[in-house]
Amino acid sequence: MAAQDDEVPLNAIRAFVTVAREGSVTRAASSLGTTQSSVSRYLSVLRDYLGADLIARRGRRSDLTEFGRLFANAVSEPLETVGFTAKRMRRRAAAGTNRIVVRTSLSTFASSLLIPNLQAFSAEAGGVIVDVISSLSPPTSSDDFDILITRDLSVIEPADSWEIYNEELVCVGPPNLVAGRELSIVRSIPILNITSRPDILPTWLRAMNLSSNDIRAGARYDHNYLALPAVMKGKCLLVAPEIIVSDLVRGGALQIIPGSRAPSGMQYRAFAVDRSEHPEIARSFCRWVARLCKRATLAQAT
């Protein structure tokens, strides 16, 4: 139990802090689940290491010396922080568990790009099961997720992060409506309005040097994934992030109006939270999503 001169006796410090908190060696031993003699030996080790008395025995009480009080005040909070952090980051996955939870505020991105490709990640990662949940609410450290994919939310707990996509907007419509047409078509064909992204249309109009008076307002939809079937089958247009319509464009279901591409200034990010029970899988997933978005962006360019 003796400590080397250059080795900080952390167990002895923990025992001392417990004595300082409990007010006696007996109660400290009970709290630590050890014997009184063990606690006393720890106190002796710490006294020898620091070169000063920390405890003054008065009957059954163990009062702190002035030096002991100063030392206890200095180390108690950092020691609690270490314990809290270790418990928060402790891996408690059951044997054989191979599952992660992905939370996202980007429901259309998830349905159009992420989910259709999950089987590829699962195969690459040895059969990992990926649960996907969507929420527009700010996440908290008590929420059950390993990864957050978002554009507009932030993580307030320790996490690694990846920039996965700088959002580009395009105006699309069904080929039979927009084939061979120029940007001026937006003045005569209704453009759908997405209420969950009220920023998209004004941002795009400014980039095109247009105003709301220059276009025809179409029907309103909560989310892009609800509007996509409407624009594919109807006589209307949609301004949307290019990454969520790229597969439909490549498949011929939609067509981008020439000259309608513009950056929105928004950035998609993936966060792997430190408290994940599968931190390496979570980080691997974030890297995979970044590659997926990069491939989609390169496909758009070609």
C-alpha positions, 0 to 999 in steps of 0.5 A, spaced: 500 500 500 506 504 500 506 509 494 512 511 491 515 518 491 513 520 484 506 516 484 500 519 486 496 515 491 489 515 488 486 510 493 489 513 499 486 520 496 479 517 495 479 514 502 481 521 505 476 524 502 471 519 504 473 520 511 472 528 511 465 527 508 463 522 513 467 525 519 470 518 522 474 512 520 468 508 522 463 511 517 468 512 511 470 504 512 463 502 511 461 507 505 467 504 502 466 497 503 472 496 507 475 495 514 477 501 519 484 498 519 485 499 511 482 506 511 487 508 517 493 505 513 491 509 507 491 515 511 498 513 513 500 513 506 497 519 504 500 523 510 507 520 508 506 522 501 504 529 503 509 530 509 503 533 513 498 531 518 491 531 515 487 528 520 486 529 528 483 524 532 479 526 537 475 520 541 471 517 535 471 523 531 476 524 526 477 532 525 481 535 519 487 539 520 487 546 517 492 542 512 487 537 511 481 541 510 485 545 505 487 539 501 480 536 502 477 542 499 482 542 493 481 535 491 474 533 493 470 536 487 475 533 481 475 526 484 467 527 484 468 529 477 472 523 475 468 518 478 462 521 475 465 521 468 467 514 469 460 512 470 457 516 464 462 513 459 462 506 462 461 501 457 455 496 459 453 493 453 450 486 454 454 480 451 453 479 444 449 486 443 451 489 436 446 495 436 446 502 435 441 508 435 441 513 430 437 519 432 436 525 427 432 531 425 433 530 418 427 525 417 427 526 409 434 525 409 434 519 413 428 516 408 431 518 402 438 517 403 440 514 410 435 508 411 436 505 403 443 504 404 443 501 412 444 494 409 451 496 406 453 499 413 450 493 417 454 488 412 460 492 412 460 492 420 459 485 421 451 485 422 450 491 426 443 493 427 441 500 426 435 503 429 433 510 427 429 515 430 427 522 428 425 528 433 426 535 432 427 536 439 433 538 442 437 532 445 439 531 452 444 527 455 438 522 458 436 520 451 437 514 449 441 514 442 449 513 440 449 518 434 445 524 432 445 526 425 442 534 424 443 540 421 440 545 426 440 542 433 447 541 437 449 536 442 451 539 449 455 533 452 462 530 450 461 527 443 466 527 436 463 530 430 463 530 423 461 535 417 457 530 412 454 535 407 454 542 405 447 543 403 445 545 396 438 547 394 435 545 387 428 546 384 426 540 381 419 538 377 417 532 373 420 531 367 414 532 363 413 538 366 420 541 366 424 538 360 427 543 356 425 549 360 429 554 363 429 558 370 423 562 368 418 556 369 418 558 376 414 564 375 408 560 372 408 553 375 406 553 383 412 551 388 410 547 394 412 550 401 415 546 406 413 548 413 418 545 417 423 548 413 421 555 412 428 558 410 429 554 404 424 558 399 426 565 401 434 563 401 433 560 394 429 566 392 435 571 394 440 566 390 436 567 384 435 574 385 427 573 385 422 575 390 416 572 393 412 576 388 415 573 382 413 566 383 406 562 384 405 559 391 403 552 391 400 547 396 403 546 403 406 540 406 410 539 413 416 535 410 419 534 404 418 526 404 411 528 404 412 533 398 416 529 393 410 524 391 406 530 390 411 533 385 413 527 382 405 526 380 403 533 380 404 539 376 408 543 381 415 544 383 419 543 389 425 547 392 429 542 396 436 540 398 439 536 392 442 530 396 435 528 398 432 528 391 439 526 387 436 518 387 430 521 384 433 525 379 438 519 377 432 515 376 428 520 372 423 521 376 425 528 377 429 533 373 433 539 376 431 546 372 438 548 369 441 554 373 437 553 379 442 550 384 444 555 390 448 553 397 443 554 403 449 556 408 446 550 412 451 544 414 449 537 416 453 534 422 454 527 425 455 526 432 458 520 436 456 521 443 461 519 448 457 515 453 455 510 447 455 503 449 459 502 442 463 508 441 467 505 436 461 502 432 458 509 433 464 513 430 465 508 424 458 509 422 459 517 422 465 516 418 460 511 413 455 517 413 460 522 411 463 517 405 455 516 403 454 523 403 460 525 399 459 519 394 452 522 393 455 529 392 460 527 387 454 523 383 450 530 383 456 533 380 456 528 374 
